[in-house]
C-alpha cells in the first residue's frame, strides 16, 4: 500500500505553477525607475540626445535653478549647456527611490568650458578652457516608463566661479 501523503515528482511546484498576484512582476526585463534614471543619464553622457528625448513624457516638466521649463525649453537648455561644456559627464554616485516613488540621483558633473555659455537673462560667457566639477542632483518622477518631471539641483555660482565668469573669480585669478 502506498502512502498517499508522499509527494511525487509531478506535484512539486515549479516557477510556472506558483501563483502570482497582479503586483508581483513576472517579467524580469521590466526596468525599474532607478534603471530608467541611469539609462537617461548614460544616454546624456554618450550624447545620444534622441534616446534621452524618447524617454521623456510629452507633458515633461523640468525645474532648473532659473525656473520651470517644458520639454522643448529643457531640450534647448540642455543643448546650450552641452555646447558650452561638450565633454560634460555625470558621474553617478548614488541612486535611491524615495517613499513617494521619485528617484533621487546624486552625481558629480565635470566638463571643460570650451564653448559659449548662455545664461538666463541673455548673459553669454565666452569659452575659458577652464574645467568644472560640482555636485549635481536629479529628482525624477516617472510615469509608465517615461520621465514625467524632474528637479535639477546644482550651484550655478560655483560653476560661474570655476569658469572665471564672475568679478570675484577674475580678481582671485589676477592675484594668484
N, C-alpha and C positions, 0 to 999 in steps of 0.2 A: 504494500500500500504506500503510495507516495504522499508526502506531506504537502498539502495544498497551500500552505503559507510560505513555502520556499519560493523566492522569486526565480524566474527563469531568465535567460539572457534576452529573450524577446520582450520582456516587460521593463527592462532597465531604461529609465528615461534618457533621452539624448537631447542635445541642444535644440533640435527642431520639434521636440514633443513637449518641452517645458513651456507652460503657458506664460504669455506676457500680457501686460495691460497696455493701454494706449500711451502711457507716459514713459515706458521703457523703450529706449531706442533699439531697434533691431538691425539697423544698418550702421556699422562702424565707420562708414565713409562720410557720414554727415558731419560737416565741420562745426566745431563749437564757435561761439562768438569770439573767444580768445584766438582761435586759429584764424578766423576771418580777419581780425585786427592785425595779426602778424603778417598775413598774406598781403594786406593793403600796404603795410609799411615796407615789406620786401619788394613789392612791385614799385613803390616810390623810390626806394634805394636803387633799383635796377632801371629806373626811368621808363618803366612800362606804364605810361600815363593812361593809355586806353584800358588797361586792366584795372587801374585804380578807379577810373570813372565808371567802368562796368559794374563795380561793386558798391556804387553809391545809389541810394534810392532816388527816384525822380523828385521827391519832396525834401531831399537832403538839405540840412542847415548846418553851418559851422560858426562857432563863436570864436573869433580870433581876438587878440588883445585890443584891436582897433574897432571891433564891432561884429555884428552878425552878418554872415554872407550866405547867399543862396548857392545852389550848385554851380551856376555859371560864374558868379563872382569868386567863389572859392577856387575854382579851376584856374581862373586868371591870376589870382593871388599866388597860387602855388607855382605857376609858370614864371611869374615875376621873381619869386624867391629862387627858383632853380636857375634862372638866368643870372642872378646876382652871385649865387653860390652853386655853380654847376657840378661840383663834386660833393654836394650835400649828402651826408649819410646819417641815418638814425640808428644808433647802437642801442638796441633794446636791452634793458637791464632787468625789468620786472613786468609781468603781466598778471593781472588778477581780475576776478569778477566780483563786483560789489553786490551787496544784498538786494539792490533794486534791479540787478541784471546788467547794468552798464559795465563796460570793460575799461579798466584803468591800465594804461601803458606808460611806464616810466622809461625814458630814454635819454641819451646824450646825443645832441646834434653837433656834427662837425662839418666844416666846409672852409673853402677859401674864397674870399671876396674878389672875384675876377670879372664881374660884370656889373652893370648899373643896378643899384638897389633902389627900387621905387617904394616910397613910404606913403602912408596916408597923408592927405593934405598937399599932395603934389610935390613933396620933397624927394629929390633924387640925389643919391650918393654915388659918386663915381668910384670905379674899382680902385682898391688899395692894395690888393695882393695879400692882405692880412688874413690869418686864419681865425675862425670862430670855434668855440667849444662851450656849450652851455646846456644845462638841464632843459628837457622838453617833456611835457606831459600831455598825453591824449586821454580824453574821457569820452568813450564811444558808446553809442546806443544802436543796436542792430534790430531790425525787424525783418522776418522772413529771409534771412541770409544777406540782407543789404544794409549798408551803413546809413542809418536814418539821420543821425545827428552826432556832432562831436564838439567838444570844447578843447581848445588848444592853449596850453599854458607855457609861456616862456618869457624871459626877461628881456624886453626889447632894449632897455638901456644898456644892459650888459653886452648885447650884440653890437649896439652902436659904439660903445666904448672899445670893444675888441677890434672893430674895423676902423677906428680912429675918426669916427664921424661926428664927434661932439667936441666943443671947445675944450672941455676938460681933458679929453683924450689927446688932443693935439698939443696942449701945453705940457702934459706929462711926457709925451714923446720928445718934445723940443728940449725939455730939461734933462733928459736921460743921456 
